Amino acid sequence: MVAVTATGTKRTDSEGTDPLEQGGVPRMLSVVIPAYNEEDGIAAIVERVLAVAPALAEIGLGLELLVVDDGSKDRTAEIVQRYPTVRLLQHSPNRGYGAALKTGFHAGCGDLLGFLDADGTYPPESFPALCQAIFDGADVVVGSRRSGAESGMPFVRRVGNFIWANLVTALSGRPVVDPASGMRVFRREALPRLYPLPDGLNFTPVMSTRAVHEGLKFVEMPMPYEERAGRSKLSVVRDGMRFLQTIIWTALTYNPARPLGGVGFGLFCIGLVIAVALVILRLSGVEQLGPWGVTGVFVAMILGLVGFSLFALGATFNYLVALFNKDVVQKGLFGKPIFDPPLDRSFGWMGLSAISVGFVSGIVSLILGLSGWDIDRLWLYLMAGAMLVLMGVQLVIFWVIMRVLDELSQREILIGADLECDYTR
């Protein structure tokens, strides 16, 4: 059983609405600090955040500071209670980094929400600059450790962050430099588009992935970073793999064709190159392929079928996303397709062509075999013909499925158009 206790009360404006949703100007920044066994550094980071209040006031923002003690077994909560202006929320037992942040977001009163780690690695003095970027039109502003400012990030984390950044960029088609930064500010009304978010340390990369796929204005600002004193709670291998997994799975819920289609197309091309090389060898007079040649045939078949299946599966999933998540379609959030126009629209005639070529290859090989050609000279062409027929049939099947899904995804739009049709002239 999980218990959450808090001190303080949540405040709203006189009308009980969010000023930003009404087109107003942000008036308060709620900063959330998740803390787990941080008795050595929590006082210092709390005092640094509180010291930013005058700078925030200069740009018209009040400051609310919330510390979420995530089931600490040390004196973290006791130290925070010494600061009467700080709201303390407590989890019992420990629920995780992301869960602590979500508790703070729910309890916070601000029009803007921000957070940073409790270990002093991120500079709270950067909050006014991050908030100013919100005033300039951003929805989510991230303090980037990889945008040119001085950074004490260890080498191993630099490598991991480089991988995550390029993965998010490749999957979304939008440049992201530091998807795992633990300091950021965002508009409260962006939360419904950012949720759901995980409870663990993979909270930040998933948040970044959702932000760019949701079409939010995502801004990264250079920010200095210092390595924490003491042992980090981040496991490079375990949490790094979790980051990669959740980034990919999150991206799949928005634009499956991009990751699956990209990998599938790459594998298919490799298999195709091997197959063409084998055909050229046979046409050049090589009668015996040998062990490596036969292995090449095997690899080409596997890569060709797997690559094609992944590509077609990604394209099909995009129609399912359109069917179950109509906001993605209406907001144009699928991202740039691999091919323009999308290749799946041509699956029908491509499949029929492949079936035709495959059958012709098989019939010609049969005629040549009946005419006296040795089967050792024909088996490769027979196998290629069979592969073409199988892939052609799959292409036609996928084309039919996608046309039906497309029709279903457009059904409500077509119904609305028919109901609103004006027959007067």
C-alpha positions as a Markdown table, in Angstrom:
| # | Residue | x | y | z |
|---|---|---|---|---|
| 1 | Met | 0.0 | 0.0 | 0.0 |
| 2 | Val | 1.3 | 3.5 | -0.9 |
| 3 | Ala | 0.7 | 6.5 | 1.3 |
| 4 | Val | 1.3 | 10.1 | 0.3 |
| 5 | Thr | 1.2 | 12.9 | 2.8 |
| 6 | Ala | 1.7 | 16.6 | 2.2 |
| 7 | Thr | 2.0 | 19.9 | 4.0 |
| 8 | Gly | 0.3 | 23.0 | 2.6 |
| 9 | Thr | -2.8 | 23.5 | 0.4 |
| 10 | Lys | -3.2 | 23.7 | -3.3 |
| 11 | Arg | -4.2 | 27.2 | -4.6 |
| 12 | Thr | -6.0 | 28.2 | -7.8 |
| 13 | Asp | -7.1 | 31.5 | -9.1 |
| 14 | Ser | -10.4 | 33.1 | -8.1 |
| 15 | Glu | -12.2 | 31.4 | -11.0 |
| 16 | Gly | -10.6 | 28.0 | -10.4 |
| 17 | Thr | -9.1 | 27.9 | -13.8 |
| 18 | Asp | -5.6 | 27.8 | -15.3 |
| 19 | Pro | -4.7 | 31.3 | -16.5 |
| 20 | Leu | -2.6 | 29.8 | -19.4 |
| 21 | Glu | -5.7 | 27.9 | -20.7 |
| 22 | Gln | -7.5 | 31.2 | -20.8 |
| 23 | Gly | -4.7 | 32.8 | -22.8 |
| 24 | Gly | -3.3 | 34.6 | -19.6 |
| 25 | Val | 0.2 | 35.3 | -18.5 |
| 26 | Pro | 1.9 | 32.8 | -16.2 |
| 27 | Arg | 2.1 | 34.0 | -12.6 |
| 28 | Met | 3.8 | 31.3 | -10.6 |
| 29 | Leu | 6.5 | 28.6 | -11.1 |
| 30 | Ser | 6.2 | 25.5 | -9.0 |
| 31 | Val | 9.5 | 23.7 | -8.7 |
| 32 | Val | 9.5 | 20.1 | -7.7 |
| 33 | Ile | 12.6 | 18.4 | -6.2 |
| 34 | Pro | 12.4 | 14.6 | -5.9 |
| 35 | Ala | 14.6 | 13.4 | -3.1 |
| 36 | Tyr | 15.6 | 9.9 | -1.9 |
| 37 | Asn | 18.2 | 9.7 | 0.9 |
| 38 | Glu | 19.6 | 13.1 | 0.1 |
| 39 | Glu | 20.3 | 14.4 | 3.6 |
| 40 | Asp | 23.8 | 15.5 | 2.7 |
| 41 | Gly | 22.8 | 17.9 | -0.1 |
| 42 | Ile | 19.1 | 18.7 | 0.2 |
| 43 | Ala | 19.6 | 21.8 | 2.4 |
| 44 | Ala | 22.0 | 23.4 | -0.1 |
| 45 | Ile | 19.8 | 22.8 | -3.2 |
| 46 | Val | 16.6 | 24.1 | -1.3 |
| 47 | Glu | 18.4 | 27.3 | -0.3 |
| 48 | Arg | 19.7 | 27.8 | -3.9 |
| 49 | Val | 16.2 | 27.4 | -5.3 |
| 50 | Leu | 14.7 | 29.8 | -2.7 |
| 51 | Ala | 17.4 | 32.3 | -3.6 |
| 52 | Val | 16.1 | 32.4 | -7.2 |
| 53 | Ala | 12.8 | 34.0 | -6.1 |
| 54 | Pro | 13.9 | 37.6 | -6.6 |
| 55 | Ala | 15.1 | 36.9 | -10.1 |
| 56 | Leu | 11.8 | 35.2 | -10.9 |
| 57 | Ala | 9.9 | 38.1 | -9.4 |
| 58 | Glu | 11.7 | 40.4 | -11.9 |
| 59 | Ile | 10.0 | 38.6 | -14.8 |
| 60 | Gly | 6.6 | 38.5 | -13.0 |
| 61 | Leu | 6.7 | 35.0 | -11.5 |
| 62 | Gly | 6.2 | 33.9 | -8.0 |
| 63 | Leu | 8.0 | 30.8 | -6.7 |
| 64 | Glu | 6.6 | 27.7 | -5.0 |
| 65 | Leu | 9.0 | 25.0 | -3.9 |
| 66 | Leu | 7.9 | 21.4 | -3.3 |
| 67 | Val | 10.2 | 18.6 | -2.1 |
| 68 | Val | 8.9 | 15.1 | -2.5 |
| 69 | Asp | 10.6 | 12.8 | -0.1 |
| 70 | Asp | 10.3 | 9.4 | -1.9 |
| 71 | Gly | 10.5 | 7.1 | 1.1 |
| 72 | Ser | 13.9 | 8.2 | 2.4 |
| 73 | Lys | 15.4 | 6.3 | 5.3 |
| 74 | Asp | 17.7 | 9.1 | 6.4 |
| 75 | Arg | 17.0 | 12.7 | 7.7 |
| 76 | Thr | 15.9 | 14.2 | 4.3 |
| 77 | Ala | 12.4 | 15.0 | 5.4 |
| 78 | Glu | 13.5 | 16.3 | 8.8 |
| 79 | Ile | 15.9 | 18.8 | 7.1 |
| 80 | Val | 13.3 | 20.0 | 4.6 |
| 81 | Gln | 10.8 | 20.7 | 7.5 |
| 82 | Arg | 13.2 | 23.3 | 8.7 |
| 83 | Tyr | 12.1 | 25.6 | 5.8 |
| 84 | Pro | 8.6 | 26.9 | 6.5 |
| 85 | Thr | 8.1 | 28.2 | 3.0 |
| 86 | Val | 8.8 | 24.8 | 1.4 |
| 87 | Arg | 6.0 | 22.3 | 0.9 |
| 88 | Leu | 7.0 | 18.8 | 1.9 |
| 89 | Leu | 5.3 | 15.7 | 0.4 |
| 90 | Gln | 6.2 | 12.2 | 1.4 |
| 91 | His | 5.9 | 8.8 | -0.2 |
| 92 | Ser | 5.8 | 5.6 | 1.9 |
| 93 | Pro | 7.3 | 3.4 | 0.7 |
| 94 | Asn | 9.7 | 4.5 | -2.1 |
| 95 | Arg | 7.9 | 4.7 | -5.5 |
| 96 | Gly | 10.5 | 6.0 | -7.9 |
| 97 | Tyr | 11.9 | 9.2 | -9.4 |
| 98 | Gly | 9.1 | 9.7 | -11.9 |
| 99 | Ala | 6.4 | 8.9 | -9.4 |
| 100 | Ala | 7.8 | 11.6 | -7.0 |
| 101 | Leu | 7.7 | 14.2 | -9.8 |
| 102 | Lys | 4.1 | 13.3 | -10.7 |
| 103 | Thr | 3.1 | 13.7 | -7.1 |
| 104 | Gly | 4.7 | 17.2 | -7.1 |
| 105 | Phe | 3.1 | 18.2 | -10.3 |
| 106 | His | -0.3 | 17.2 | -9.0 |
| 107 | Ala | 0.1 | 19.1 | -5.8 |
| 108 | Gly | 1.8 | 22.2 | -7.3 |
| 109 | Cys | -0.2 | 25.4 | -7.8 |
| 110 | Gly | 1.9 | 27.1 | -10.5 |
| 111 | Asp | 1.0 | 27.9 | -14.0 |
| 112 | Leu | 4.4 | 26.7 | -14.9 |
| 113 | Leu | 6.0 | 23.5 | -13.6 |
| 114 | Gly | 9.7 | 22.9 | -13.2 |
| 115 | Phe | 11.9 | 20.3 | -11.6 |
| 116 | Leu | 15.5 | 19.5 | -10.9 |
| 117 | Asp | 17.5 | 16.8 | -9.1 |
| 118 | Ala | 18.3 | 17.1 | -5.3 |
| 119 | Asp | 22.0 | 16.4 | -5.7 |
| 120 | Gly | 23.1 | 19.8 | -6.8 |
| 121 | Thr | 24.2 | 18.8 | -10.3 |
| 122 | Tyr | 21.8 | 21.2 | -12.0 |
| 123 | Pro | 21.9 | 25.0 | -11.4 |
| 124 | Pro | 18.6 | 26.4 | -10.1 |
| 125 | Glu | 19.9 | 29.8 | -11.1 |
| 126 | Ser | 18.9 | 28.9 | -14.7 |
| 127 | Phe | 15.2 | 28.8 | -13.9 |
| 128 | Pro | 14.6 | 32.5 | -14.9 |
| 129 | Ala | 16.1 | 31.9 | -18.3 |
| 130 | Leu | 14.1 | 28.7 | -18.8 |
| 131 | Cys | 10.9 | 30.5 | -17.8 |
| 132 | Gln | 11.7 | 33.4 | -20.2 |
| 133 | Ala | 11.8 | 30.8 | -23.0 |
| 134 | Ile | 8.3 | 29.8 | -22.0 |
| 135 | Phe | 7.2 | 33.5 | -22.3 |
| 136 | Asp | 8.7 | 33.5 | -25.8 |
| 137 | Gly | 6.4 | 30.7 | -26.9 |
| 138 | Ala | 7.9 | 27.4 | -25.8 |
| 139 | Asp | 5.9 | 24.6 | -24.3 |
| 140 | Val | 8.7 | 22.6 | -22.8 |
| 141 | Val | 12.2 | 24.0 | -22.0 |
| 142 | Val | 15.1 | 21.7 | -21.2 |
| 143 | Gly | 18.4 | 22.6 | -19.6 |
| 144 | Ser | 20.7 | 20.9 | -22.0 |
| 145 | Arg | 24.0 | 19.5 | -20.8 |
| 146 | Arg | 25.2 | 18.9 | -24.3 |
| 147 | Ser | 24.6 | 22.3 | -26.0 |
| 148 | Gly | 28.0 | 24.0 | -25.4 |
| 149 | Ala | 27.9 | 25.0 | -21.7 |
| 150 | Glu | 30.5 | 23.6 | -19.3 |
| 151 | Ser | 29.5 | 20.1 | -18.3 |
| 152 | Gly | 30.9 | 17.7 | -15.7 |
| 153 | Met | 29.0 | 14.7 | -17.1 |
| 154 | Pro | 31.1 | 11.5 | -16.9 |
| 155 | Phe | 32.3 | 10.0 | -20.2 |
| 156 | Val | 30.1 | 6.9 | -20.0 |
| 157 | Arg | 27.0 | 9.0 | -19.5 |
| 158 | Arg | 28.1 | 11.3 | -22.4 |
| 159 | Val | 28.2 | 8.2 | -24.6 |
| 160 | Gly | 24.8 | 7.0 | -23.4 |
| 161 | Asn | 23.2 | 10.4 | -23.8 |
| 162 | Phe | 24.6 | 10.7 | -27.3 |
| 163 | Ile | 23.0 | 7.4 | -28.2 |
| 164 | Trp | 19.6 | 8.4 | -26.7 |
| 165 | Ala | 19.7 | 11.8 | -28.3 |
| 166 | Asn | 20.3 | 10.4 | -31.8 |
| 167 | Leu | 17.7 | 7.7 | -31.3 |
| 168 | Val | 15.0 | 10.2 | -30.3 |
| 169 | Thr | 16.1 | 12.4 | -33.2 |
| 170 | Ala | 15.9 | 9.5 | -35.7 |
| 171 | Leu | 12.6 | 8.2 | -34.4 |
| 172 | Ser | 10.9 | 11.6 | -34.3 |
| 173 | Gly | 12.6 | 13.4 | -37.2 |
| 174 | Arg | 13.2 | 16.4 | -34.9 |
| 175 | Pro | 16.6 | 17.3 | -33.4 |
| 176 | Val | 17.0 | 16.5 | -29.7 |
| 177 | Val | 20.3 | 17.1 | -27.9 |
| 178 | Asp | 19.7 | 16.1 | -24.3 |
| 179 | Pro | 16.6 | 13.9 | -23.9 |
| 180 | Ala | 17.5 | 12.8 | -20.3 |
| 181 | Ser | 18.2 | 16.1 | -18.7 |
| 182 | Gly | 16.8 | 16.3 | -15.2 |
| 183 | Met | 16.1 | 20.1 | -15.2 |
| 184 | Arg | 13.2 | 21.6 | -17.2 |
| 185 | Val | 10.2 | 23.9 | -17.1 |
| 186 | Phe | 7.0 | 23.4 | -19.0 |
| 187 | Arg | 3.4 | 24.7 | -19.2 |
| 188 | Arg | 0.9 | 23.0 | -16.9 |
| 189 | Glu | -1.6 | 22.5 | -19.7 |
| 190 | Ala | 1.0 | 20.4 | -21.6 |
| 191 | Leu | 0.7 | 17.7 | -18.9 |
| 192 | Pro | -2.2 | 15.8 | -20.5 |
| 193 | Arg | -0.2 | 15.6 | -23.8 |
| 194 | Leu | 2.9 | 14.4 | -21.9 |
| 195 | Tyr | 1.2 | 11.8 | -19.8 |
| 196 | Pro | 1.4 | 8.9 | -19.2 |
| 197 | Leu | 4.9 | 8.9 | -17.9 |
| 198 | Pro | 6.8 | 6.2 | -16.1 |
| 199 | Asp | 7.6 | 6.1 | -12.4 |
| 200 | Gly | 11.3 | 5.3 | -12.8 |
| 201 | Leu | 14.4 | 7.1 | -13.8 |
| 202 | Asn | 13.4 | 6.8 | -17.5 |
| 203 | Phe | 10.8 | 9.6 | -16.8 |
| 204 | Thr | 12.8 | 12.2 | -18.6 |
| 205 | Pro | 13.7 | 10.5 | -21.9 |
| 206 | Val | 10.1 | 9.4 | -22.3 |
| 207 | Met | 8.9 | 12.9 | -21.5 |
| 208 | Ser | 11.2 | 14.3 | -24.2 |
| 209 | Thr | 10.1 | 11.6 | -26.7 |
| 210 | Arg | 6.4 | 12.4 | -26.1 |
| 211 | Ala | 7.0 | 16.1 | -26.3 |
| 212 | Val | 8.5 | 16.0 | -29.8 |
| 213 | His | 6.0 | 13.5 | -31.0 |
| 214 | Glu | 3.1 | 15.5 | -29.7 |
| 215 | Gly | 4.2 | 18.5 | -31.7 |
| 216 | Leu | 4.9 | 20.6 | -28.5 |
| 217 | Lys | 7.4 | 23.4 | -29.0 |
| 218 | Phe | 10.5 | 21.8 | -27.4 |
| 219 | Val | 13.4 | 24.1 | -26.7 |
| 220 | Glu | 16.8 | 23.1 | -25.3 |
| 221 | Met | 19.0 | 25.8 | -23.7 |
| 222 | Pro | 22.7 | 25.4 | -22.8 |
| 223 | Met | 23.2 | 24.9 | -19.1 |
| 224 | Pro | 26.3 | 24.0 | -16.9 |
| 225 | Tyr | 26.3 | 20.7 | -15.2 |
| 226 | Glu | 28.3 | 19.4 | -12.2 |
| 227 | Glu | 28.7 | 15.7 | -11.3 |
| 228 | Arg | 27.1 | 14.9 | -8.0 |
| 229 | Ala | 29.1 | 14.2 | -4.9 |
| 230 | Gly | 28.8 | 10.6 | -3.7 |
| 231 | Arg | 27.3 | 7.6 | -5.4 |
| 232 | Ser | 24.8 | 8.1 | -8.2 |
| 233 | Lys | 21.5 | 6.2 | -8.1 |
| 234 | Leu | 21.6 | 5.7 | -11.9 |
| 235 | Ser | 22.8 | 2.3 | -13.2 |
| 236 | Val | 24.5 | 2.9 | -16.5 |
| 237 | Val | 23.7 | -0.5 | -17.9 |
| 238 | Arg | 20.4 | -1.3 | -16.4 |
| 239 | Asp | 18.9 | 2.2 | -16.6 |
| 240 | Gly | 20.5 | 2.8 | -20.0 |
| 241 | Met | 18.8 | -0.2 | -21.5 |
| 242 | Arg | 15.5 | 0.8 | -19.9 |
| 243 | Phe | 15.9 | 4.3 | -21.5 |
| 244 | Leu | 16.4 | 2.8 | -24.9 |
| 245 | Gln | 13.5 | 0.4 | -24.5 |
| 246 | Thr | 11.0 | 3.0 | -23.3 |
| 247 | Ile | 12.1 | 5.6 | -26.0 |
| 248 | Ile | 11.5 | 3.0 | -28.7 |
| 249 | Trp | 8.2 | 1.8 | -27.3 |
| 250 | Thr | 6.9 | 5.4 | -26.8 |
| 251 | Ala | 7.9 | 6.3 | -30.4 |
| 252 | Leu | 6.0 | 3.2 | -31.7 |
| 253 | Thr | 2.8 | 4.5 | -30.2 |
| 254 | Tyr | 3.0 | 7.6 | -32.5 |
| 255 | Asn | 4.7 | 6.7 | -35.8 |
| 256 | Pro | 5.4 | 2.9 | -36.0 |
| 257 | Ala | 6.3 | 3.1 | -39.6 |
| 258 | Arg | 9.4 | 5.2 | -38.9 |
| 259 | Pro | 11.4 | 2.7 | -36.6 |
| 260 | Leu | 9.9 | -0.5 | -38.0 |
| 261 | Gly | 10.0 | 0.7 | -41.6 |
| 262 | Gly | 13.5 | 2.0 | -41.4 |
| 263 | Val | 14.9 | -1.2 | -39.9 |
| 264 | Gly | 12.8 | -3.3 | -42.3 |
| 265 | Phe | 13.9 | -1.4 | -45.4 |
| 266 | Gly | 17.5 | -1.6 | -44.4 |
| 267 | Leu | 17.4 | -5.4 | -43.9 |
| 268 | Phe | 15.5 | -5.8 | -47.1 |
| 269 | Cys | 18.1 | -3.8 | -49.1 |
| 270 | Ile | 21.0 | -5.9 | -47.6 |
| 271 | Gly | 19.2 | -9.1 | -48.6 |
| 272 | Leu | 18.5 | -7.7 | -52.0 |
| 273 | Val | 22.1 | -6.9 | -52.6 |
| 274 | Ile | 23.2 | -10.4 | -51.6 |
| 275 | Ala | 20.5 | -11.9 | -53.9 |
| 276 | Val | 21.6 | -9.8 | -56.9 |
| 277 | Ala | 25.2 | -10.7 | -56.3 |
| 278 | Leu | 24.3 | -14.4 | -56.3 |
| 279 | Val | 22.3 | -14.0 | -59.5 |
| 280 | Ile | 25.2 | -12.2 | -61.2 |
| 281 | Leu | 27.5 | -15.0 | -60.2 |
| 282 | Arg | 25.2 | -17.6 | -61.7 |
| 283 | Leu | 24.7 | -15.6 | -64.9 |
| 284 | Ser | 28.5 | -15.2 | -65.2 |
| 285 | Gly | 28.9 | -19.0 | -65.4 |
| 286 | Val | 29.6 | -20.0 | -61.8 |
| 287 | Glu | 28.0 | -23.4 | -61.5 |
| 288 | Gln | 28.7 | -24.3 | -57.9 |
| 289 | Leu | 28.0 | -21.7 | -55.2 |
| 290 | Gly | 29.8 | -23.7 | -52.5 |
| 291 | Pro | 29.1 | -23.4 | -48.7 |
| 292 | Trp | 29.4 | -19.6 | -48.7 |
| 293 | Gly | 27.1 | -19.2 | -51.7 |
| 294 | Val | 24.4 | -21.4 | -50.1 |
| 295 | Thr | 24.8 | -19.5 | -46.9 |
| 296 | Gly | 24.3 | -16.3 | -48.9 |
| 297 | Val | 21.1 | -17.6 | -50.3 |
| 298 | Phe | 19.9 | -18.5 | -46.8 |
| 299 | Val | 20.8 | -15.0 | -45.4 |
| 300 | Ala | 19.3 | -13.2 | -48.4 |
| 301 | Met | 16.0 | -15.1 | -47.9 |
| 302 | Ile | 15.9 | -14.4 | -44.2 |
| 303 | Leu | 16.8 | -10.7 | -44.5 |
| 304 | Gly | 14.4 | -10.2 | -47.4 |
| 305 | Leu | 11.4 | -11.7 | -45.7 |
| 306 | Val | 12.1 | -10.2 | -42.3 |
| 307 | Gly | 12.9 | -6.8 | -43.7 |
| 308 | Phe | 9.8 | -6.7 | -45.8 |
| 309 | Ser | 7.6 | -8.0 | -43.0 |
| 310 | Leu | 8.9 | -5.3 | -40.6 |
| 311 | Phe | 8.4 | -2.6 | -43.2 |
| 312 | Ala | 4.8 | -3.7 | -44.0 |
| 313 | Leu | 4.0 | -4.2 | -40.3 |
| 314 | Gly | 5.2 | -0.6 | -39.5 |
| 315 | Ala | 3.0 | 0.8 | -42.2 |
| 316 | Thr | 0.0 | -1.2 | -41.0 |
| 317 | Phe | 0.5 | -0.1 | -37.4 |
| 318 | Asn | 0.4 | 3.5 | -38.5 |
| 319 | Tyr | -3.2 | 3.0 | -39.7 |
| 320 | Leu | -4.0 | 1.4 | -36.3 |
| 321 | Val | -2.5 | 4.4 | -34.6 |
| 322 | Ala | -4.7 | 6.6 | -36.8 |
| 323 | Leu | -7.7 | 4.5 | -35.9 |
| 324 | Phe | -7.2 | 4.6 | -32.1 |
| 325 | Asn | -5.5 | 7.9 | -31.7 |
| 326 | Lys | -7.3 | 10.4 | -33.9 |
| 327 | Asp | -5.5 | 13.3 | -32.3 |
| 328 | Val | -2.3 | 12.1 | -33.9 |
| 329 | Val | -3.9 | 12.4 | -37.4 |
| 330 | Gln | -5.6 | 15.7 | -36.7 |
| 331 | Lys | -2.5 | 17.4 | -35.4 |
| 332 | Gly | -0.3 | 15.9 | -38.2 |
| 333 | Leu | 2.0 | 14.2 | -35.7 |
| 334 | Phe | 3.0 | 11.2 | -37.7 |
| 335 | Gly | 6.2 | 12.9 | -38.7 |
| 336 | Lys | 8.0 | 12.8 | -42.0 |
| 337 | Pro | 7.4 | 9.4 | -43.8 |
| 338 | Ile | 10.3 | 7.3 | -45.1 |
| 339 | Phe | 8.9 | 7.7 | -48.6 |
| 340 | Asp | 6.8 | 10.5 | -50.0 |
| 341 | Pro | 4.2 | 9.6 | -51.1 |
| 342 | Pro | 4.0 | 6.6 | -48.6 |
| 343 | Leu | 5.2 | 3.4 | -50.3 |
| 344 | Asp | 2.3 | 1.4 | -48.8 |
| 345 | Arg | -0.1 | 3.1 | -51.3 |
| 346 | Ser | 1.6 | 1.2 | -54.0 |
| 347 | Phe | 1.6 | -2.2 | -52.3 |
| 348 | Gly | -1.3 | -3.4 | -54.5 |
| 349 | Trp | 0.3 | -3.1 | -57.9 |
| 350 | Met | 3.8 | -4.0 | -56.5 |
| 351 | Gly | 2.4 | -7.2 | -55.1 |
| 352 | Leu | 0.6 | -8.2 | -58.3 |
| 353 | Ser | 3.8 | -7.4 | -60.2 |
| 354 | Ala | 5.9 | -9.6 | -57.9 |
| 355 | Ile | 3.5 | -12.5 | -58.2 |
| 356 | Ser | 3.5 | -12.2 | -62.0 |
| 357 | Val | 7.3 | -12.1 | -62.2 |
| 358 | Gly | 7.6 | -15.0 | -59.7 |
| 359 | Phe | 5.2 | -17.2 | -61.7 |
| 360 | Val | 6.9 | -16.3 | -65.0 |
| 361 | Ser | 10.3 | -17.3 | -63.4 |
| 362 | Gly | 8.8 | -20.6 | -62.2 |
| 363 | Ile | 7.2 | -21.4 | -65.6 |
| 364 | Val | 10.3 | -20.5 | -67.6 |
| 365 | Ser | 12.4 | -22.7 | -65.2 |
| 366 | Leu | 10.0 | -25.6 | -65.6 |
| 367 | Ile | 10.1 | -25.3 | -69.4 |
| 368 | Leu | 13.9 | -25.2 | -69.4 |
| 369 | Gly | 14.0 | -28.2 | -67.1 |
| 370 | Leu | 11.7 | -30.2 | -69.4 |
| 371 | Ser | 14.0 | -29.1 | -72.3 |
| 372 | Gly | 17.0 | -30.8 | -70.7 |
| 373 | Trp | 18.5 | -28.2 | -68.5 |
| 374 | Asp | 20.1 | -29.6 | -65.3 |
| 375 | Ile | 18.3 | -28.8 | -62.1 |
| 376 | Asp | 21.6 | -27.5 | -60.6 |
| 377 | Arg | 21.3 | -24.6 | -63.1 |
| 378 | Leu | 17.7 | -23.8 | -62.3 |
| 379 | Trp | 17.1 | -24.2 | -58.5 |
| 380 | Leu | 18.2 | -20.7 | -57.7 |
| 381 | Tyr | 15.8 | -19.2 | -60.2 |
| 382 | Leu | 13.0 | -21.4 | -58.9 |
| 383 | Met | 13.7 | -20.3 | -55.4 |
| 384 | Ala | 13.8 | -16.6 | -56.4 |
| 385 | Gly | 10.4 | -17.1 | -58.2 |
| 386 | Ala | 8.9 | -18.7 | -55.1 |
| 387 | Met | 10.2 | -15.8 | -52.9 |
| 388 | Leu | 8.7 | -13.2 | -55.3 |
| 389 | Val | 5.3 | -15.0 | -55.2 |
| 390 | Leu | 5.3 | -15.2 | -51.4 |
| 391 | Met | 6.2 | -11.6 | -51.0 |
| 392 | Gly | 3.7 | -10.5 | -53.6 |
| 393 | Val | 0.9 | -12.3 | -51.8 |
| 394 | Gln | 1.9 | -10.6 | -48.6 |
| 395 | Leu | 2.0 | -7.2 | -50.3 |
| 396 | Val | -1.5 | -7.6 | -51.6 |
| 397 | Ile | -2.7 | -8.8 | -48.2 |
| 398 | Phe | -1.2 | -5.9 | -46.4 |
| 399 | Trp | -2.6 | -3.5 | -49.0 |
| 400 | Val | -6.1 | -4.8 | -48.4 |
| 401 | Ile | -5.7 | -4.6 | -44.6 |
| 402 | Met | -4.4 | -1.0 | -44.8 |
| 403 | Arg | -7.1 | 0.1 | -47.2 |
| 404 | Val | -9.7 | -1.2 | -44.7 |
| 405 | Leu | -8.0 | 0.4 | -41.7 |
| 406 | Asp | -7.7 | 3.7 | -43.7 |
| 407 | Glu | -11.5 | 3.6 | -44.4 |
| 408 | Leu | -12.3 | 3.0 | -40.8 |
| 409 | Ser | -10.0 | 5.8 | -39.6 |
| 410 | Gln | -11.7 | 8.2 | -42.0 |
| 411 | Arg | -15.2 | 7.0 | -41.2 |
| 412 | Glu | -16.1 | 9.7 | -38.7 |
| 413 | Ile | -14.8 | 12.4 | -40.9 |
| 414 | Leu | -16.8 | 11.2 | -43.9 |
| 415 | Ile | -19.9 | 10.8 | -41.8 |
| 416 | Gly | -19.5 | 14.4 | -40.6 |
| 417 | Ala | -19.0 | 15.6 | -44.2 |
| 418 | Asp | -22.1 | 13.9 | -45.4 |
| 419 | Leu | -24.2 | 15.2 | -42.5 |
| 420 | Glu | -23.0 | 18.8 | -43.2 |
| 421 | Cys | -23.5 | 18.6 | -46.9 |
| 422 | Asp | -25.4 | 21.5 | -48.3 |
| 423 | Tyr | -27.7 | 20.5 | -51.2 |
| 424 | Thr | -29.0 | 24.0 | -51.9 |
| 425 | Arg | -27.8 | 25.7 | -55.1 |
